[in-house]
Amino acid sequence: AKVVDRSGRRLARMEKRRLHMQDIHVMITQTLANHGGDDAPEAEGDRGPKKKIVPEGNPLTRPQFCEVMLRAAISWGDDLSASAAIRLFADEIVAGHLLQPPLAPFPRGLALRPGDYNDALQNSSRTLKEAWERFGYSSVAFQRLAQLVRLCDRSFTAKHVASIYTLAKVPVVDDRVSTAGDTRGLSYSEFLEAVGRLAMVWSRSSWMPACCPQEDGSMRGRRWPPQPQAGVPVKERVLAQRLQAFVQRLAERMRPSVKGRLA
């Protein structure tokens, strides 16, 4: 009874802290007004001080996005202290709802240190470099990679592929500038991370998730493959095996067909 009571109280608190779209819109507007005075153009006028124009519809920069998240966390935390609200918001909302498959956190350090995962990258370097040259120069080209291995369906869409492409990019030095319209392609190391992220949601097993159809096109099961979890040791060998299987599949799909060679 105590467990149920605690759960009920927790759900009641979560419902009380629920934010509405209007609240988020106000936070974004306040943040843009707070940061828009530095680089925003000045309005033309004959008299009085000129006011800076905050452009509407522009993507948020990294500092602006962080401020919106902090505002949301403090407002969502209600009666909690700022530090406790931010910590709880990061654990229950960001990690618990946003950073979930197929956009779960990725262990970037595996590719930089000796081990099974690094060995898998080195052993597949020929295929990966060829794939980088063909699919790494733009977001549209990277979409073709996902289509080539038949990764997309109703549960794993082109938006997820675009998000993985963006997450793999290293942040720019001048984080005051928005990179939403950046046309720069992926570097080779960034492409390796993007492929690794795709490999984490791809599987050939009989219980493939909804995003990964079987070879015969059928859909069995709705679960994602096990994902790395924050605070839990990474199973490097398992990730390396999944990466090797994905790259092998990619190599098979990149291979010219007999019909194409005859033509």
C-alpha positions as CSV (number, residue, x, y, z in Angstrom):
1,A,0.0,0.0,0.0
2,K,2.9,2.3,0.8
3,V,4.5,1.6,-2.6
4,V,1.2,2.4,-4.4
5,D,0.7,5.5,-2.3
6,R,4.3,6.8,-3.1
7,S,3.7,6.1,-6.8
8,G,0.4,7.9,-6.7
9,R,2.0,10.9,-5.0
10,R,4.8,10.9,-7.5
11,L,2.4,10.9,-10.4
12,A,0.4,13.7,-8.8
13,R,3.6,15.7,-8.5
14,M,4.5,15.0,-12.1
15,E,1.1,16.1,-13.3
16,K,1.3,19.3,-11.3
17,R,4.7,20.1,-12.8
18,R,3.5,19.5,-16.4
19,L,4.3,22.5,-18.7
20,H,2.1,23.7,-21.5
21,M,3.2,24.8,-25.0
22,Q,2.3,28.4,-24.1
23,D,4.8,28.2,-21.2
24,I,7.5,27.0,-23.5
25,H,6.7,29.7,-26.0
26,V,7.0,32.4,-23.3
27,M,10.4,31.0,-22.2
28,I,11.7,31.0,-25.8
29,T,10.5,34.5,-26.3
30,Q,12.2,35.7,-23.1
31,T,15.4,33.9,-24.0
32,L,15.5,35.4,-27.5
33,A,14.9,38.9,-26.0
34,N,17.7,38.3,-23.4
35,H,20.3,37.2,-26.0
36,G,19.1,39.2,-29.0
37,G,20.8,42.4,-28.2
38,D,24.4,41.6,-29.1
39,D,24.3,40.7,-32.8
40,A,20.7,41.6,-33.8
41,P,20.3,44.4,-36.4
42,E,19.1,47.8,-35.3
43,A,15.7,49.1,-36.4
44,E,15.7,52.3,-38.5
45,G,14.2,55.4,-36.9
46,D,14.5,59.1,-37.1
47,R,14.2,59.9,-33.4
48,G,15.0,58.4,-30.1
49,P,17.2,55.4,-29.3
50,K,17.2,52.6,-31.8
51,K,16.0,49.3,-30.7
52,K,17.6,46.0,-31.7
53,I,15.4,43.6,-33.7
54,V,15.2,40.1,-32.5
55,P,14.6,37.9,-35.6
56,E,11.7,35.5,-35.3
57,G,11.8,32.0,-36.6
58,N,15.6,31.6,-36.4
59,P,16.9,28.5,-34.7
60,L,18.2,28.7,-31.2
61,T,22.0,28.9,-30.6
62,R,23.6,26.6,-28.0
63,P,23.5,29.2,-25.2
64,Q,19.9,30.1,-26.0
65,F,18.9,26.5,-26.0
66,C,20.6,25.9,-22.6
67,E,18.9,28.9,-21.1
68,V,15.5,27.6,-22.3
69,M,16.2,24.2,-20.8
70,L,17.2,25.8,-17.5
71,R,14.0,28.0,-17.5
72,A,11.9,24.9,-18.2
73,A,13.6,22.9,-15.4
74,I,13.2,25.6,-12.8
75,S,9.5,26.2,-13.8
76,W,8.9,22.4,-13.9
77,G,10.5,21.9,-10.5
78,D,7.9,24.2,-8.9
79,D,8.7,24.2,-5.2
80,L,12.1,22.6,-5.5
81,S,15.4,24.5,-5.3
82,A,17.0,25.4,-8.6
83,S,19.8,22.8,-8.3
84,A,17.3,20.0,-7.3
85,A,14.9,21.0,-10.1
86,I,17.6,21.0,-12.8
87,R,19.0,17.6,-11.6
88,L,15.5,16.0,-11.5
89,F,14.6,17.5,-14.8
90,A,17.8,16.1,-16.4
91,D,17.2,12.6,-15.0
92,E,13.4,12.3,-15.5
93,I,12.7,14.4,-18.6
94,V,15.9,14.7,-20.6
95,A,17.3,11.3,-19.9
96,G,14.0,9.5,-19.2
97,H,12.1,10.8,-22.2
98,L,14.2,12.6,-24.8
99,L,17.5,10.7,-24.8
100,Q,15.9,7.4,-25.6
101,P,16.4,5.0,-28.6
102,P,17.0,5.8,-31.4
103,L,18.6,9.0,-29.9
104,A,20.1,7.4,-26.8
105,P,23.5,8.7,-25.5
106,F,26.5,7.3,-27.4
107,P,29.8,6.4,-25.8
108,R,32.1,8.5,-28.0
109,G,35.3,7.5,-26.2
110,L,35.2,3.9,-27.5
111,A,36.5,5.0,-30.9
112,L,39.5,6.8,-29.3
113,R,40.9,4.1,-27.1
114,P,42.3,0.6,-27.9
115,G,39.7,-2.1,-27.6
116,D,37.2,-4.3,-29.4
117,Y,35.2,-1.3,-30.8
118,N,38.3,0.4,-32.1
119,D,39.5,-2.9,-33.7
120,A,36.1,-3.2,-35.4
121,L,36.5,0.2,-36.9
122,Q,40.0,-0.5,-38.1
123,N,39.0,-3.8,-39.6
124,S,36.1,-2.2,-41.5
125,S,38.0,1.0,-42.5
126,R,37.9,0.3,-46.2
127,T,34.1,0.0,-46.3
128,L,33.7,2.9,-43.9
129,K,35.9,5.2,-45.9
130,E,34.0,4.3,-49.1
131,A,30.7,4.9,-47.4
132,W,32.0,8.3,-46.0
133,E,32.9,9.5,-49.5
134,R,29.4,8.4,-50.8
135,F,27.2,9.4,-47.9
136,G,29.0,11.7,-45.5
137,Y,29.1,15.0,-47.5
138,S,25.5,16.1,-46.7
139,S,22.4,15.3,-44.7
140,V,20.6,14.2,-47.9
141,A,23.3,11.8,-48.8
142,F,23.3,10.4,-45.3
143,Q,19.6,9.7,-45.7
144,R,20.4,7.5,-48.7
145,L,22.6,5.4,-46.5
146,A,19.7,4.6,-44.1
147,Q,17.5,3.9,-47.1
148,L,20.2,1.6,-48.6
149,V,20.2,-0.7,-45.5
150,R,16.4,-0.4,-45.3
151,L,16.5,1.1,-41.8
152,C,13.6,3.5,-42.0
153,D,9.9,2.8,-41.4
154,R,7.1,4.4,-39.3
155,S,9.1,4.0,-36.1
156,F,12.5,5.2,-37.4
157,T,11.9,8.0,-39.8
158,A,14.0,10.4,-41.9
159,K,13.7,12.8,-38.9
160,H,15.6,10.4,-36.7
161,V,18.3,9.9,-39.4
162,A,18.7,13.7,-39.6
163,S,18.9,14.0,-35.8
164,I,21.7,11.3,-35.8
165,Y,23.5,13.2,-38.5
166,T,23.3,16.4,-36.5
167,L,24.2,14.7,-33.1
168,A,27.4,13.3,-34.7
169,K,28.7,16.8,-35.6
170,V,31.3,18.3,-33.3
171,P,30.0,21.7,-31.9
172,V,31.5,24.7,-33.5
173,V,33.9,26.9,-31.6
174,D,31.7,30.0,-31.8
175,D,28.6,28.6,-30.1
176,R,26.8,31.9,-30.4
177,V,26.2,31.2,-34.0
178,S,23.4,28.8,-35.0
179,T,24.4,25.8,-37.0
180,A,20.9,24.8,-38.2
181,G,21.7,25.9,-41.7
182,D,25.2,24.5,-41.8
183,T,25.9,22.7,-45.0
184,R,29.3,21.3,-43.9
185,G,29.4,17.6,-44.3
186,L,30.6,15.1,-41.7
187,S,34.3,14.6,-41.0
188,Y,35.5,11.0,-41.1
189,S,35.4,10.7,-37.2
190,E,32.0,12.3,-37.1
191,F,30.8,9.8,-39.8
192,L,32.1,6.9,-37.7
193,E,30.0,8.1,-34.8
194,A,26.9,8.5,-37.0
195,V,27.4,4.9,-38.4
196,G,27.9,3.7,-34.8
197,R,24.6,5.3,-33.7
198,L,22.8,3.6,-36.6
199,A,24.4,0.3,-35.7
200,M,23.0,0.6,-32.2
201,V,19.4,0.5,-33.5
202,W,19.9,-2.1,-36.2
203,S,19.8,-5.8,-35.7
204,R,19.4,-9.0,-37.7
205,S,18.0,-11.1,-34.9
206,S,14.5,-12.5,-35.0
207,W,13.1,-9.9,-32.5
208,M,14.1,-6.9,-34.6
209,P,12.5,-3.6,-33.5
210,A,9.8,-1.9,-35.6
211,C,12.5,0.3,-37.2
212,C,14.3,-2.7,-38.6
213,P,12.3,-4.9,-41.0
214,Q,13.3,-8.5,-41.6
215,E,15.0,-9.5,-44.8
216,D,11.7,-10.7,-46.2
217,G,10.0,-7.4,-45.3
218,S,8.0,-8.7,-42.4
219,M,7.8,-6.9,-39.0
220,R,8.3,-9.0,-35.9
221,G,8.5,-7.5,-32.4
222,R,8.6,-3.9,-31.3
223,R,11.7,-3.7,-29.0
224,W,14.9,-1.8,-29.6
225,P,18.2,-3.6,-29.2
226,P,19.8,-3.0,-25.7
227,Q,21.3,0.5,-25.6
228,P,24.2,1.9,-23.5
229,Q,22.9,3.4,-20.3
230,A,24.4,6.4,-18.4
231,G,26.2,5.2,-15.3
232,V,26.3,1.6,-16.4
233,P,29.5,0.0,-17.8
234,V,29.5,-0.2,-21.6
235,K,29.5,-3.7,-23.1
236,E,32.2,-2.9,-25.6
237,R,32.3,-6.4,-27.2
238,V,28.6,-6.4,-27.8
239,L,28.7,-3.0,-29.4
240,A,31.7,-4.0,-31.6
241,Q,29.8,-7.1,-32.8
242,R,26.7,-5.0,-33.7
243,L,28.9,-2.5,-35.5
244,Q,30.6,-5.3,-37.5
245,A,27.3,-6.8,-38.5
246,F,25.9,-3.4,-39.6
247,V,29.0,-2.6,-41.7
248,Q,28.9,-6.0,-43.2
249,R,25.3,-5.4,-44.2
250,L,26.3,-2.0,-45.6
251,A,29.1,-3.5,-47.6
252,E,26.7,-6.0,-49.1
253,R,24.2,-3.3,-50.1
254,M,26.9,-1.0,-51.5
255,R,28.3,-3.8,-53.7
256,P,27.2,-3.4,-57.4
257,S,24.7,-5.9,-58.6
258,V,25.3,-8.3,-61.4
259,K,22.6,-6.7,-63.4
260,G,24.2,-3.3,-62.9
261,R,27.6,-4.6,-64.1
262,L,26.1,-6.1,-67.2
263,A,24.3,-2.9,-68.0
